[in-house]
Amino acid sequence: MPRITLTPAAREALRDDEVVFFDWHVTGLCCADAGEFSVRPLRRSRLPKRARSLESDLVYAHPTAWVHLAELPVTIDCRPLWRWRRFTSDLPPDAGLRCCLGRPLYGPLSGR
């Protein structure tokens, strides 16, 4: 199971009817797996039918993102930006590219 942690700020920023959603954005034309992650709040009623739960009932992911996030320790935070809420994760900025190329996100070979 994934090990997803929400910081107190992220929990507080979520409204009663919202969850955190990891989306997958396709960026490559040559293969369907090339893409990048984004994290955002989403109303439960707007969750895609294929969204998969990541450990808790507060965090969901697109099926392709779920495959890459399975078994990873990920921390989600929320930083207010004026009147907007900006949800972030501690994934490296090139996490999607690393996943597509079969490179580890964490560990001795990841460059972190």
Steps between C-alpha positions, in 0.01 A plus 500: 500500500614856438623703796334836452526766771299821514654782700275679750486798260377276217233338720385840619484643147271224373131580516253241632402377154853498353782253451854533367534368145823401323437553131709368210563724200617325184798684354637255243373403160705183465374312806194527720705482819693825443359765729516709813321514835291782640327516836185699567188508715189356342141460619408135563210535259745601223740206545551306177336156507837330455671689787672267745540558870851549638492356851243738648162634399656847461749425218416361154696461178452457127561129417830572322621721785391236754724239336802728539412613854434153642739420786657849497516722808345830394425804714231746388504858623289809432645846467258790478572735215292813558145369493585173321605168647805342339543131576850363453676169549858410582542313172797615291407747223590241235313213668284426196799482269686273742199267518477482121869417466497241777725708728435488876349805665680436829809310601869482406442509123257791505753778547328627816 
